[in-house]
């Protein structure tokens, strides 16, 4: 580990050690192989969704535009953490520099908040589509979709910046062991050798961000469900529910795991449960999202099938 000695004869941490990863000969490889396969599936699945939306004219609608944006974000969201996890599982050096840790926190939370905002935009899209179907084409224009996406990115990448800048000014000395599978606010702040009581304000800001998005989406779906239940046709109700099912499942998975992790305030869990909860929204949720969008959505499933069929024909493989 690398440390610098200060004038006060204290050691200043310049690297952090991920202490939760087992050594390679003590089970590291058993975790490495499944995680590598999961990561490959996440990247491949999301790339297929993006490609299908771009190439299939039947998917050139606002809903699938937002799904492709979410898939794009998922690729980078997982890439901020999983490759470092993989290297920590097989390497003797399970460390990350202070700068690398700050960058990982920044991009992880920025992309996470952006995803939450995009999910909110998707809820708005479904609300307009079901509650105001005649006005839908004039409201959800391509221009508005791009503006909502740009606003989501702006919100995500600006909201976290002050907190990261504040953490960068803190001195770290003594222990450098992070008891988590990636750099996150609470584990890193616990290693600072100064007063971090202002983290309560940060927790409150996070809570407002999460609850605001959650309430916006939840209220949209309450209204959507009321409208759907009022439809006279059973076929119309089934079709309306099917278009919302995938988004609702992703919404519950995303906000459920995030809420357990970041809306606990002073509550604390064991290292095992902290790691398990983190793995849920860092690994499990991104793994399930491509499955939910492809298996629960007939149009997407058909488009992916056509894309794979086109690839087989291009390769000269008989159907």
Phi and psi in degrees as GROMACS dihedral restraints (atoms count N, CA, C in turn):
[ dihedral_restraints ]
;  ai    aj    ak    al  type     phi  dphi    fc
    3     4     5     6     1  -107.6    20    10
    4     5     6     7     1   127.7    20    10
    6     7     8     9     1  -137.4    20    10
    7     8     9    10     1   155.0    20    10
    9    10    11    12     1  -113.2    20    10
   10    11    12    13     1   138.4    20    10
   12    13    14    15     1   -90.3    20    10
   13    14    15    16     1   129.5    20    10
   15    16    17    18     1   -90.5    20    10
   16    17    18    19     1   172.6    20    10
   18    19    20    21     1   -67.0    20    10
   19    20    21    22     1   -27.9    20    10
   21    22    23    24     1   -83.2    20    10
   22    23    24    25     1    12.6    20    10
   24    25    26    27     1    64.3    20    10
   25    26    27    28     1    28.7    20    10
   27    28    29    30     1  -104.6    20    10
   28    29    30    31     1   154.9    20    10
   30    31    32    33     1   -97.8    20    10
   31    32    33    34     1   131.3    20    10
   33    34    35    36     1  -104.0    20    10
   34    35    36    37     1   124.5    20    10
   36    37    38    39     1   -72.9    20    10
   37    38    39    40     1   129.4    20    10
   39    40    41    42     1  -116.1    20    10
   40    41    42    43     1    -6.6    20    10
   42    43    44    45     1  -137.3    20    10
   43    44    45    46     1   147.8    20    10
   45    46    47    48     1  -112.1    20    10
   46    47    48    49     1   149.9    20    10
   48    49    50    51     1  -113.7    20    10
   49    50    51    52     1   125.7    20    10
   51    52    53    54     1   -80.6    20    10
   52    53    54    55     1   104.4    20    10
   54    55    56    57     1   -86.9    20    10
   55    56    57    58     1    -6.9    20    10
   57    58    59    60     1   -86.2    20    10
   58    59    60    61     1   -14.3    20    10
   60    61    62    63     1   -82.8    20    10
   61    62    63    64     1   129.5    20    10
   63    64    65    66     1   -74.3    20    10
   64    65    66    67     1   155.5    20    10
   66    67    68    69     1   -62.3    20    10
   67    68    69    70     1   158.7    20    10
   69    70    71    72     1   -57.4    20    10
   70    71    72    73     1   -41.7    20    10
   72    73    74    75     1   -80.7    20    10
   73    74    75    76     1    -3.5    20    10
   75    76    77    78     1  -115.6    20    10
   76    77    78    79     1    30.2    20    10
   78    79    80    81     1   112.8    20    10
   79    80    81    82     1    -1.0    20    10
   81    82    83    84     1   -58.1    20    10
   82    83    84    85     1   -40.3    20    10
   84    85    86    87     1   -67.2    20    10
   85    86    87    88     1   -31.9    20    10
   87    88    89    90     1   -65.1    20    10
   88    89    90    91     1   -30.4    20    10
   90    91    92    93     1   -86.8    20    10
   91    92    93    94     1   -31.6    20    10
   93    94    95    96     1   -62.5    20    10
   94    95    96    97     1   -48.6    20    10
   96    97    98    99     1   -64.0    20    10
   97    98    99   100     1   -50.3    20    10
   99   100   101   102     1   -60.9    20    10
  100   101   102   103     1   -39.9    20    10
  102   103   104   105     1   -65.6    20    10
  103   104   105   106     1   -38.8    20    10
  105   106   107   108     1   -63.0    20    10
  106   107   108   109     1   -42.6    20    10
  108   109   110   111     1   -64.8    20    10
  109   110   111   112     1   -41.2    20    10
  111   112   113   114     1   -62.9    20    10
  112   113   114   115     1   -45.2    20    10
  114   115   116   117     1   -62.3    20    10
  115   116   117   118     1   -42.7    20    10
  117   118   119   120     1   -62.0    20    10
  118   119   120   121     1   -39.9    20    10
  120   121   122   123     1   -65.5    20    10
  121   122   123   124     1   -42.4    20    10
  123   124   125   126     1   -59.9    20    10
  124   125   126   127     1   -48.1    20    10
  126   127   128   129     1   -64.7    20    10
  127   128   129   130     1   -48.1    20    10
  129   130   131   132     1   -64.8    20    10
  130   131   132   133     1   -46.4    20    10
  132   133   134   135     1   -61.2    20    10
  133   134   135   136     1   -44.8    20    10
  135   136   137   138     1   -70.3    20    10
  136   137   138   139     1   -35.8    20    10
  138   139   140   141     1   -64.7    20    10
  139   140   141   142     1   -36.8    20    10
  141   142   143   144     1   -65.8    20    10
  142   143   144   145     1   -40.3    20    10
  144   145   146   147     1   -63.7    20    10
  145   146   147   148     1   -45.9    20    10
  147   148   149   150     1   -60.4    20    10
  148   149   150   151     1   -45.6    20    10
  150   151   152   153     1   -64.8    20    10
  151   152   153   154     1   -42.9    20    10
  153   154   155   156     1   -61.9    20    10
  154   155   156   157     1   -42.7    20    10
  156   157   158   159     1   -65.6    20    10
  157   158   159   160     1   -38.0    20    10
  159   160   161   162     1   -70.6    20    10
  160   161   162   163     1   -38.2    20    10
  162   163   164   165     1   -93.5    20    10
  163   164   165   166     1   -24.3    20    10
  165   166   167   168     1   -95.9    20    10
  166   167   168   169     1   117.0    20    10
  168   169   170   171     1   -63.7    20    10
  169   170   171   172     1   -27.4    20    10
  171   172   173   174     1   -69.2    20    10
  172   173   174   175     1   -14.7    20    10
  174   175   176   177     1  -102.3    20    10
  175   176   177   178     1    10.1    20    10
  177   178   179   180     1   -83.9    20    10
  178   179   180   181     1    64.8    20    10
  180   181   182   183     1  -130.4    20    10
  181   182   183   184     1   162.1    20    10
  183   184   185   186     1   -55.7    20    10
  184   185   186   187     1   -41.1    20    10
  186   187   188   189     1   -59.1    20    10
  187   188   189   190     1   -46.7    20    10
  189   190   191   192     1   -75.5    20    10
  190   191   192   193     1   -26.8    20    10
  192   193   194   195     1   -60.5    20    10
  193   194   195   196     1   -46.7    20    10
  195   196   197   198     1   -67.4    20    10
  196   197   198   199     1   -34.9    20    10
  198   199   200   201     1   -63.2    20    10
  199   200   201   202     1   -41.2    20    10
  201   202   203   204     1   -67.4    20    10
  202   203   204   205     1   -36.5    20    10
  204   205   206   207     1   -63.6    20    10
  205   206   207   208     1   -44.4    20    10
  207   208   209   210     1   -62.1    20    10
  208   209   210   211     1   -39.8    20    10
  210   211   212   213     1   -64.2    20    10
  211   212   213   214     1   -41.3    20    10
  213   214   215   216     1   -60.6    20    10
  214   215   216   217     1   -44.5    20    10
  216   217   218   219     1   -65.6    20    10
  217   218   219   220     1   -37.8    20    10
  219   220   221   222     1   -61.7    20    10
  220   221   222   223     1   -37.6    20    10
  222   223   224   225     1   -59.6    20    10
  223   224   225   226     1   -47.8    20    10
  225   226   227   228     1   -75.6    20    10
  226   227   228   229     1   -33.0    20    10
  228   229   230   231     1   -59.2    20    10
  229   230   231   232     1   -46.5    20    10
  231   232   233   234     1   -75.4    20    10
  232   233   234   235     1   -30.0    20    10
  234   235   236   237     1   -69.6    20    10
  235   236   237   238     1   -21.8    20    10
  237   238   239   240     1   -70.7    20    10
  238   239   240   241     1   -21.7    20    10
  240   241   242   243     1  -122.5    20    10
  241   242   243   244     1   -46.6    20    10
  243   244   245   246     1   -64.0    20    10
  244   245   246   247     1   -44.3    20    10
  246   247   248   249     1   -56.7    20    10
  247   248   249   250     1   -38.0    20    10
  249   250   251   252     1   -68.2    20    10
  250   251   252   253     1   -36.5    20    10
  252   253   254   255     1   -61.7    20    10
  253   254   255   256     1   -44.8    20    10
  255   256   257   258     1   -60.3    20    10
  256   257   258   259     1   -44.5    20    10
  258   259   260   261     1   -67.4    20    10
  259   260   261   262     1   -33.9    20    10
  261   262   263   264     1   -69.8    20    10
  262   263   264   265     1   -27.3    20    10
  264   265   266   267     1   -74.6    20    10
  265   266   267   268     1   -28.0    20    10
  267   268   269   270     1  -112.2    20    10
  268   269   270   271     1    -7.8    20    10
  270   271   272   273     1  -102.7    20    10
  271   272   273   274     1   148.9    20    10
  273   274   275   276     1   -72.6    20    10
  274   275   276   277     1   -28.4    20    10
  276   277   278   279     1   -91.1    20    10
  277   278   279   280     1    94.9    20    10
  279   280   281   282     1   -96.4    20    10
  280   281   282   283     1    47.4    20    10
  282   283   284   285     1  -114.8    20    10
  283   284   285   286     1   163.2    20    10
  285   286   287   288     1  -143.7    20    10
  286   287   288   289     1   138.6    20    10
  288   289   290   291     1   -68.8    20    10
  289   290   291   292     1   160.8    20    10
  291   292   293   294     1   -59.2    20    10
  292   293   294   295     1   -44.0    20    10
  294   295   296   297     1   -63.7    20    10
  295   296   297   298     1   -42.2    20    10
  297   298   299   300     1   -63.5    20    10
  298   299   300   301     1   -37.9    20    10
  300   301   302   303     1   -65.2    20    10
  301   302   303   304     1   -44.5    20    10
  303   304   305   306     1   -62.9    20    10
  304   305   306   307     1   -41.9    20    10
  306   307   308   309     1   -64.7    20    10
  307   308   309   310     1   -40.9    20    10
  309   310   311   312     1   -62.5    20    10
  310   311   312   313     1   -44.7    20    10
  312   313   314   315     1   -60.9    20    10
  313   314   315   316     1   -43.8    20    10
  315   316   317   318     1   -62.5    20    10
  316   317   318   319     1   -52.3    20    10
  318   319   320   321     1   -70.6    20    10
  319   320   321   322     1   -35.3    20    10
  321   322   323   324     1   -61.9    20    10
  322   323   324   325     1   -49.5    20    10
  324   325   326   327     1   -75.1    20    10
  325   326   327   328     1   -34.4    20    10
  327   328   329   330     1   -62.4    20    10
  328   329   330   331     1   -46.8    20    10
  330   331   332   333     1   -68.3    20    10
  331   332   333   334     1   -35.4    20    10
  333   334   335   336     1   -64.5    20    10
  334   335   336   337     1   -44.4    20    10
  336   337   338   339     1   -66.2    20    10
  337   338   339   340     1   -39.6    20    10
  339   340   341   342     1   -60.6    20    10
  340   341   342   343     1   -41.6    20    10
  342   343   344   345     1   -60.9    20    10
  343   344   345   346     1   -42.3    20    10
  345   346   347   348     1   -60.5    20    10
  346   347   348   349     1   -40.6    20    10
  348   349   350   351     1   -67.3    20    10
  349   350   351   352     1   -39.1    20    10
  351   352   353   354     1   -65.9    20    10
  352   353   354   355     1   -39.0    20    10
  354   355   356   357     1   -61.4    20    10
  355   356   357   358     1   -36.4    20    10
  357   358   359   360     1   -65.2    20    10
  358   359   360   361     1   -42.7    20    10
  360   361   362   363     1   -62.5    20    10
  361   362   363   364     1   -37.3    20    10
  363   364   365   366     1   -65.9    20    10
  364   365   366   367     1   -36.3    20    10
  366   367   368   369     1   -65.7    20    10
  367   368   369   370     1   -38.8    20    10
  369   370   371   372     1   -62.9    20    10
  370   371   372   373     1   -42.3    20    10
  372   373   374   375     1   -59.7    20    10
  373   374   375   376     1   -47.2    20    10
  375   376   377   378     1   -67.0    20    10
  376   377   378   379     1   -34.6    20    10
  378   379   380   381     1   -62.4    20    10
  379   380   381   382     1   -47.2    20    10
  381   382   383   384     1   -67.1    20    10
  382   383   384   385     1   -41.3    20    10
  384   385   386   387     1   -61.6    20    10
  385   386   387   388     1   -38.3    20    10
  387   388   389   390     1   -94.4    20    10
  388   389   390   391     1   -36.7    20    10
  390   391   392   393     1   -88.3    20    10
  391   392   393   394     1   -25.1    20    10
  393   394   395   396     1  -136.8    20    10
  394   395   396   397     1    62.8    20    10
  396   397   398   399     1   -61.6    20    10
  397   398   399   400     1   -33.3    20    10
  399   400   401   402     1   -71.1    20    10
  400   401   402   403     1   -30.1    20    10
  402   403   404   405     1   -93.2    20    10
  403   404   405   406     1    -5.4    20    10
  405   406   407   408     1   -54.9    20    10
  406   407   408   409     1   -48.4    20    10
  408   409   410   411     1   -62.7    20    10
  409   410   411   412     1   -30.7    20    10
  411   412   413   414     1   -85.8    20    10
  412   413   414   415     1   -21.1    20    10
  414   415   416   417     1   -88.6    20    10
  415   416   417   418     1   -54.7    20    10
  417   418   419   420     1   -87.5    20    10
  418   419   420   421     1    68.9    20    10
  420   421   422   423     1   -81.0    20    10
  421   422   423   424     1   159.8    20    10
  423   424   425   426     1   -54.8    20    10
  424   425   426   427     1   -36.2    20    10
  426   427   428   429     1   -63.0    20    10
  427   428   429   430     1   -44.1    20    10
  429   430   431   432     1   -65.9    20    10
  430   431   432   433     1   -38.6    20    10
  432   433   434   435     1   -60.7    20    10
  433   434   435   436     1   -43.9    20    10
  435   436   437   438     1   -65.3    20    10
  436   437   438   439     1   -40.4    20    10
  438   439   440   441     1   -64.7    20    10
  439   440   441   442     1   -42.1    20    10
  441   442   443   444     1   -64.2    20    10
  442   443   444   445     1   -39.0    20    10
  444   445   446   447     1   -67.2    20    10
  445   446   447   448     1   -44.6    20    10
  447   448   449   450     1   -63.2    20    10
  448   449   450   451     1   -40.5    20    10
  450   451   452   453     1   -63.8    20    10
  451   452   453   454     1   -38.0    20    10
  453   454   455   456     1   -63.2    20    10
  454   455   456   457     1   -44.6    20    10
  456   457   458   459     1   -64.8    20    10
  457   458   459   460     1   -43.1    20    10
  459   460   461   462     1   -61.5    20    10
  460   461   462   463     1   -44.9    20    10
  462   463   464   465     1   -61.9    20    10
  463   464   465   466     1   -47.8    20    10
  465   466   467   468     1   -63.5    20    10
  466   467   468   469     1   -44.4    20    10
  468   469   470   471     1   -84.7    20    10
  469   470   471   472     1   -12.6    20    10
  471   472   473   474     1   -97.2    20    10
  472   473   474   475     1   -33.7    20    10
  474   475   476   477     1   -63.6    20    10
  475   476   477   478     1   -34.9    20    10
  477   478   479   480     1   -84.3    20    10
  478   479   480   481     1   -19.9    20    10
  480   481   482   483     1   -56.4    20    10
  481   482   483   484     1   -47.2    20    10
  483   484   485   486     1   -61.0    20    10
  484   485   486   487     1   -38.2    20    10
  486   487   488   489     1   -66.8    20    10
  487   488   489   490     1   -42.8    20    10
  489   490   491   492     1   -64.6    20    10
  490   491   492   493     1   -40.5    20    10
  492   493   494   495     1   -62.1    20    10
  493   494   495   496     1   -39.5    20    10
  495   496   497   498     1   -65.4    20    10
  496   497   498   499     1   -46.2    20    10
  498   499   500   501     1   -62.5    20    10
  499   500   501   502     1   -34.1    20    10
  501   502   503   504     1   -64.3    20    10
  502   503   504   505     1   -21.6    20    10
  504   505   506   507     1   -88.2    20    10
  505   506   507   508     1    -9.6    20    10
  507   508   509   510     1   -78.4    20    10
  508   509   510   511     1   143.8    20    10
  510   511   512   513     1   -84.5    20    10
  511   512   513   514     1   140.0    20    10
  513   514   515   516     1  -119.8    20    10
  514   515   516   517     1   122.4    20    10
  516   517   518   519     1  -144.9    20    10
  517   518   519   520     1   164.7    20    10
  519   520   521   522     1    82.4    20    10
  520   521   522   523     1  -130.4    20    10
  522   523   524   525     1   -66.3    20    10
  523   524   525   526     1   144.6    20    10
  525   526   527   528     1  -123.2    20    10
  526   527   528   529     1    19.3    20    10
  528   529   530   531     1   -91.5    20    10
  529   530   531   532     1   118.1    20    10
  531   532   533   534     1   -93.5    20    10
  532   533   534   535     1   118.2    20    10
  534   535   536   537     1   -91.8    20    10
  535   536   537   538     1    63.0    20    10
  537   538   539   540     1  -159.5    20    10
  538   539   540   541     1   165.4    20    10
  540   541   542   543     1   -87.4    20    10
  541   542   543   544     1    -4.1    20    10
  543   544   545   546     1  -156.7    20    10
  544   545   546   547     1   169.4    20    10
  546   547   548   549     1   -73.9    20    10
  547   548   549   550     1   120.6    20    10
  549   550   551   552     1  -133.7    20    10
  550   551   552   553     1   164.3    20    10
  552   553   554   555     1   -56.6    20    10
  553   554   555   556     1   -56.2    20    10
  555   556   557   558     1   -61.0    20    10
  556   557   558   559     1   -49.4    20    10
  558   559   560   561     1   -63.0    20    10
  559   560   561   562     1   -35.8    20    10
  561   562   563   564     1   -73.6    20    10
  562   563   564   565     1   -43.5    20    10
  564   565   566   567     1   -64.0    20    10
  565   566   567   568     1   -28.7    20    10
  567   568   569   570     1   -68.0    20    10
  568   569   570   571     1   -16.4    20    10
  570   571   572   573     1   -93.9    20    10
  571   572   573   574     1    -7.3    20    10
  573   574   575   576     1   -71.1    20    10
  574   575   576   577     1   137.5    20    10
  576   577   578   579     1   -98.7    20    10
  577   578   579   580     1    52.0    20    10
  579   580   581   582     1  -156.6    20    10
  580   581   582   583     1   173.5    20    10
  582   583   584   585     1   -70.1    20    10
  583   584   585   586     1   123.1    20    10
  585   586   587   588     1  -119.6    20    10
  586   587   588   589     1    30.7    20    10
  588   589   590   591     1   -63.7    20    10
  589   590   591   592     1   -21.0    20    10
  591   592   593   594     1   -67.8    20    10
  592   593   594   595     1    -6.3    20    10
  594   595   596   597     1   -63.2    20    10
  595   596   597   598     1   -22.5    20    10
  597   598   599   600     1   -61.7    20    10
  598   599   600   601     1   -38.7    20    10
  600   601   602   603     1   -65.1    20    10
  601   602   603   604     1   -41.1    20    10
  603   604   605   606     1   -62.2    20    10
  604   605   606   607     1   -43.4    20    10
  606   607   608   609     1   -59.6    20    10
  607   608   609   610     1   -40.0    20    10
  609   610   611   612     1   -65.4    20    10
  610   611   612   613     1   -40.2    20    10
  612   613   614   615     1   -63.9    20    10
  613   614   615   616     1   -44.1    20    10
  615   616   617   618     1   -60.3    20    10
  616   617   618   619     1   -41.9    20    10
  618   619   620   621     1   -62.8    20    10
  619   620   621   622     1   -41.9    20    10
  621   622   623   624     1   -63.9    20    10
  622   623   624   625     1   -43.9    20    10
  624   625   626   627     1   -59.1    20    10
  625   626   627   628     1   -49.5    20    10
  627   628   629   630     1   -65.3    20    10
  628   629   630   631     1   -46.9    20    10
  630   631   632   633     1   -67.1    20    10
  631   632   633   634     1   -36.0    20    10
  633   634   635   636     1   -62.4    20    10
  634   635   636   637     1   -47.3    20    10
  636   637   638   639     1   -64.7    20    10
  637   638   639   640     1   -42.7    20    10
  639   640   641   642     1   -60.8    20    10
  640   641   642   643     1   -47.0    20    10
  642   643   644   645     1   -66.1    20    10
  643   644   645   646     1   -39.6    20    10
  645   646   647   648     1   -61.1    20    10
  646   647   648   649     1   -44.2    20    10
  648   649   650   651     1   -71.5    20    10
  649   650   651   652     1   -43.4    20    10
  651   652   653   654     1   -62.5    20    10
  652   653   654   655     1   -44.7    20    10
  654   655   656   657     1   -64.5    20    10
  655   656   657   658     1   -37.6    20    10
  657   658   659   660     1   -59.9    20    10
  658   659   660   661     1   -43.3    20    10
  660   661   662   663     1   -75.0    20    10
  661   662   663   664     1   -28.6    20    10
  663   664   665   666     1   -61.9    20    10
  664   665   666   667     1   -46.5    20    10
  666   667   668   669     1   -64.8    20    10
  667   668   669   670     1   -41.8    20    10
  669   670   671   672     1   -60.9    20    10
  670   671   672   673     1   -45.4    20    10
  672   673   674   675     1   -63.9    20    10
  673   674   675   676     1   -40.2    20    10
  675   676   677   678     1   -60.0    20    10
  676   677   678   679     1   -44.8    20    10
  678   679   680   681     1   -65.1    20    10
  679   680   681   682     1   -43.0    20    10
  681   682   683   684     1   -63.2    20    10
  682   683   684   685     1   -44.0    20    10
  684   685   686   687     1   -64.1    20    10
  685   686   687   688     1   -23.0    20    10
  687   688   689   690     1   -85.8    20    10
  688   689   690   691     1    -3.8    20    10
  690   691   692   693     1   -70.3    20    10
  691   692   693   694     1   135.1    20    10
  693   694   695   696     1   -72.0    20    10
  694   695   696   697     1   -28.8    20    10
  696   697   698   699     1   -93.2    20    10
  697   698   699   700     1   130.6    20    10
  699   700   701   702     1   -65.8    20    10
  700   701   702   703     1   -36.8    20    10
  702   703   704   705     1   -64.7    20    10
  703   704   705   706     1   -40.3    20    10
  705   706   707   708     1   -64.8    20    10
  706   707   708   709     1   -39.5    20    10
  708   709   710   711     1   -64.9    20    10
  709   710   711   712     1   -42.8    20    10
  711   712   713   714     1   -63.5    20    10
  712   713   714   715     1   -43.7    20    10
  714   715   716   717     1   -64.2    20    10
  715   716   717   718     1   -41.5    20    10
  717   718   719   720     1   -65.7    20    10
  718   719   720   721     1   -43.5    20    10
  720   721   722   723     1   -63.8    20    10
  721   722   723   724     1   -39.3    20    10
  723   724   725   726     1   -65.3    20    10
  724   725   726   727     1   -32.7    20    10
  726   727   728   729     1   -72.2    20    10
  727   728   729   730     1   -21.4    20    10
  729   730   731   732     1  -101.2    20    10
  730   731   732   733     1   -16.1    20    10
  732   733   734   735     1   -59.3    20    10
  733   734   735   736     1   -46.2    20    10
  735   736   737   738     1   -63.2    20    10
  736   737   738   739     1   -46.4    20    10
  738   739   740   741     1   -64.1    20    10
  739   740   741   742     1   -39.8    20    10
  741   742   743   744     1   -64.4    20    10
  742   743   744   745     1   -40.4    20    10
  744   745   746   747     1   -64.6    20    10
  745   746   747   748     1   -44.5    20    10
  747   748   749   750     1   -65.0    20    10
  748   749   750   751     1   -40.1    20    10
  750   751   752   753     1   -59.3    20    10
  751   752   753   754     1   -48.1    20    10
  753   754   755   756     1   -65.9    20    10
  754   755   756   757     1   -40.3    20    10
  756   757   758   759     1   -65.8    20    10
  757   758   759   760     1   -45.8    20    10
  759   760   761   762     1   -66.4    20    10
  760   761   762   763     1   -55.8    20    10
  762   763   764   765     1   -73.9    20    10
  763   764   765   766     1   -27.6    20    10
  765   766   767   768     1   -63.1    20    10
  766   767   768   769     1   -50.7    20    10
  768   769   770   771     1   -69.0    20    10
  769   770   771   772     1   -39.8    20    10
  771   772   773   774     1   -65.4    20    10
  772   773   774   775     1   -39.9    20    10
  774   775   776   777     1   -64.1    20    10
  775   776   777   778     1   -42.1    20    10
  777   778   779   780     1   -62.1    20    10
  778   779   780   781     1   -35.7    20    10
  780   781   782   783     1   -80.0    20    10
  781   782   783   784     1   -40.6    20    10
  783   784   785   786     1  -114.8    20    10
  784   785   786   787     1    -0.5    20    10
  786   787   788   789     1  -111.6    20    10
  787   788   789   790     1    31.8    20    10
  789   790   791   792     1  -100.4    20    10
  790   791   792   793     1   -13.1    20    10
  792   793   794   795     1    53.2    20    10
  793   794   795   796     1  -114.5    20    10
  795   796   797   798     1   -83.2    20    10
  796   797   798   799     1    -7.7    20    10
  798   799   800   801     1   -66.1    20    10
  799   800   801   802     1   143.4    20    10
  801   802   803   804     1  -129.5    20    10
  802   803   804   805     1   147.1    20    10
  804   805   806   807     1  -115.6    20    10
  805   806   807   808     1   169.0    20    10
  807   808   809   810     1   -70.4    20    10
  808   809   810   811     1   164.2    20    10
  810   811   812   813     1   -58.7    20    10
  811   812   813   814     1   -37.6    20    10
  813   814   815   816     1   -60.9    20    10
  814   815   816   817     1   -49.4    20    10
  816   817   818   819     1   -71.2    20    10
  817   818   819   820     1   -34.9    20    10
  819   820   821   822     1   -58.3    20    10
  820   821   822   823     1   -45.5    20    10
  822   823   824   825     1   -66.7    20    10
  823   824   825   826     1   -41.7    20    10
  825   826   827   828     1   -64.0    20    10
  826   827   828   829     1   -42.8    20    10
  828   829   830   831     1   -65.4    20    10
  829   830   831   832     1   -43.0    20    10
  831   832   833   834     1   -62.0    20    10
  832   833   834   835     1   -42.1    20    10
  834   835   836   837     1   -63.3    20    10
  835   836   837   838     1   -28.2    20    10
  837   838   839   840     1   -62.1    20    10
  838   839   840   841     1   -48.7    20    10
  840   841   842   843     1   -94.4    20    10
  841   842   843   844     1   -11.5    20    10
  843   844   845   846     1   -89.7    20    10
  844   845   846   847     1   -34.4    20    10
  846   847   848   849     1  -117.4    20    10
  847   848   849   850     1   -54.5    20    10
  849   850   851   852     1   -66.2    20    10
  850   851   852   853     1   -48.2    20    10
  852   853   854   855     1   -61.1    20    10
  853   854   855   856     1   -48.8    20    10
  855   856   857   858     1   -62.5    20    10
  856   857   858   859     1   -30.0    20    10
  858   859   860   861     1   -68.4    20    10
  859   860   861   862     1   -39.6    20    10
  861   862   863   864     1   -79.3    20    10
  862   863   864   865     1   -27.3    20    10
  864   865   866   867     1   -57.2    20    10
  865   866   867   868     1   -48.8    20    10
  867   868   869   870     1   -61.8    20    10
  868   869   870   871     1   -34.0    20    10
  870   871   872   873     1   -66.2    20    10
  871   872   873   874     1   -45.0    20    10
  873   874   875   876     1   -62.0    20    10
  874   875   876   877     1   -45.8    20    10
  876   877   878   879     1   -71.7    20    10
  877   878   879   880     1   -27.4    20    10
  879   880   881   882     1   -91.1    20    10
  880   881   882   883     1   -36.9    20    10
  882   883   884   885     1   -86.8    20    10
  883   884   885   886     1   -28.4    20    10
  885   886   887   888     1   -94.1    20    10
  886   887   888   889     1     2.7    20    10
  888   889   890   891     1  -130.9    20    10
  889   890   891   892     1   111.3    20    10
  891   892   893   894     1   -61.9    20    10
  892   893   894   895     1   -44.3    20    10
  894   895   896   897     1   -60.8    20    10
  895   896   897   898     1   -43.2    20    10
  897   898   899   900     1   -67.1    20    10
  898   899   900   901     1   -41.5    20    10
  900   901   902   903     1   -61.8    20    10
  901   902   903   904     1   -43.1    20    10
  903   904   905   906     1   -65.4    20    10
  904   905   906   907     1   -40.4    20    10
  906   907   908   909     1   -65.6    20    10
  907   908   909   910     1   -42.1    20    10
  909   910   911   912     1   -64.6    20    10
  910   911   912   913     1   -39.2    20    10
  912   913   914   915     1   -61.3    20    10
  913   914   915   916     1   -43.3    20    10
  915   916   917   918     1   -65.3    20    10
  916   917   918   919     1   -37.2    20    10
  918   919   920   921     1   -64.4    20    10
  919   920   921   922     1   -44.0    20    10
  921   922   923   924     1   -67.5    20    10
  922   923   924   925     1   -37.8    20    10
  924   925   926   927     1   -64.2    20    10
  925   926   927   928     1   -37.3    20    10
  927   928   929   930     1   -65.4    20    10
  928   929   930   931     1   -38.1    20    10
  930   931   932   933     1   -65.8    20    10
  931   932   933   934     1   -39.9    20    10
  933   934   935   936     1   -65.7    20    10
  934   935   936   937     1   -40.9    20    10
  936   937   938   939     1   -66.5    20    10
  937   938   939   940     1   -39.3    20    10
  939   940   941   942     1   -63.8    20    10
  940   941   942   943     1   -30.8    20    10
  942   943   944   945     1   -87.1    20    10
  943   944   945   946     1    -0.9    20    10
  945   946   947   948     1    79.9    20    10
  946   947   948   949     1    16.3    20    10
  948   949   950   951     1   -86.5    20    10
  949   950   951   952     1   127.1    20    10
  951   952   953   954     1   -65.5    20    10
  952   953   954   955     1   144.2    20    10
